[in-house]
Amino acid sequence: MNIEEYNLIENKYKKKLSNVIIEAFSPYHFEKSGYPTKIYEQKELVKFLDVMQENRYFKNLKKLNYLTKNEFNYISKIARDILNFSKTFKVINRGRNCLTRALISKRIHNYFLQNNDSVFEIGPGSGYYASICYETNIKYYGLEITQALYLFQSNFYNFTYSNQYSNFAIQNNHSKINHIPWWLWVSKNLEIKFNLVTANHVLCEMHPNSLLYTFKKIIDLYQNPNKKILICEGLGSKKFSSHETVIFMMKRLGWLLCSNLNDIYIFIHTSSSDQFKKEMSFKRSINLNYLYYIFKYEKKNIFQSIFKLIKILKKDSYIDRLENRYLTNYNFLHNDGNKDFKITKLNEIFDNNQDNNLTDDEIFLNYIKINYF
C-alpha cells in the first residue's frame, strides 16, 4: 500500500465520521509529544524498522533468559526477513529491539494459546509480533491508527508474506495476517474472532474515548466467551496518562487487573466463566523495593506516600509501583524446562557481538543520556 492510497481511503471515511470519533482515533500520544505520525515519501519507511524499543535489546535478553529450539528457528527466519526488507532501503537492520521484545510477549501468550488460535493486537509498532504469529500457526489481526506505522507494517507484510497478508483497507479477505485500519474499526461491525488480545506499551497512550470504545467492543469478539483475556507487556508512557487512571477506566468496563509483576499486565473480563476466573486468581503484595525508594529519595512526599500505602489495603484499590499483583498458577518467562540454547545465541542471529547495530535513534539517545544514580 502506498501513501496516496492510504490517504485517499482515510480521507474518504473521515468525511463520513463525526468529529469526536476522528479526535478519539487520532494518534493522541504521538501528536502531543511530537513523535512523527505521517510520512510523505515512501523512502521514509526506513525510519520505522526498529522503533520505540530503543536500547532494550540486552534488557530483553535478560528477561528471556534462554531460547528453545523452536524460538531460535523462527526468530532467525524473521530476522532474515527484516534484513531483506531493510536492504530495499539500502540499510542493514534485523529489528533486534522490537523482535526480541515481541518474543517476550509470545512466551507469555503461549500459556493461553494453541495452534490455529487467533490473536488481536492493538498498536503493533514495527509489526513483528505478526511475524511470530505467522511462524507459529497463530492467526493474526492487527489494529493500527498511525499512518506512518500502518504503511510500514503494510509494506513489510506485503513484501514478506504476499498472498498470506490481507489489508482490510483495500479488501476484506481473511488470511493468516490481517491488517485493520482505524476507520473500519469504528465504522463497521467486522466479522473477526480471536482468543487473546494484546496491547503492548499502548493503553496509557490511547485517547480515553478510543480506549473505552475499543475495550468495550472487543468483549463480544472472543472466540471462547468463557476466557476473555488481555495481555499487555507494559502499559506505555505515563507522560500524559497514569497507570492508575487507565486501570480504573478498564475496571469500569469489567476488565480486572490480575497481574502487574515484571511489567506484565494481565486483565480478564468479569463475563468470563467462574472456572477461568478461579484459574486466574491472584495475590497482592507491597513492592518493598519501591517503598524503600520512597523513604530514601522522596522524604518530602512521605505522608502522601504513606496515605497511598494505606489505600492498598482496600480491596478494590490499585496504586501503581507500590502494589504487586501476581497470578498464583503461572510463572512467566522462566520456565525451567526445554532450555535448548543460551540467550547469547541471539547475538549470532543479529550479528552484534560487538553491539555494532545501533539505530540512528539509539545513537542520539545514547549521546544525550544522563545517569542520575
Buried (B, 14 or more C-beta within 10 A) or exposed (E): BEBEBBBEBBEEBEEEBEEEBBEBBBBBBBEEEEBBBBBEEEEBBBBBBBBBBBBBBBBBBEBBEBBBEEBBEBBBBBBEBBBEBBEEBEEEBBBBBBBBBBBBBBBBBBBBBEEEBBBBBBBBBBBBBBBBBBBBEBBBBBBBBBBBBBBBBBBBBBEBBEEEBBBBBBEBEBBBBBBBBBBBBBEEEBEBBBBBBBBBBBBBBBBEBBBBBBBEEBBEBBEBEEBBBBBBBBBBBBEEBEBBBBBEBBBEBBBBBBBBBBBBBBBBBEEBEEEBBEBBEBEBEBBEEBBEEBEEEEEEEEEEBEEBBEBBEEEEBBBBBBBBBBBEEBEBEEBEEEBEBEBEBBBEBBBBEEEEBBBEBBEEEEEEEEEEE
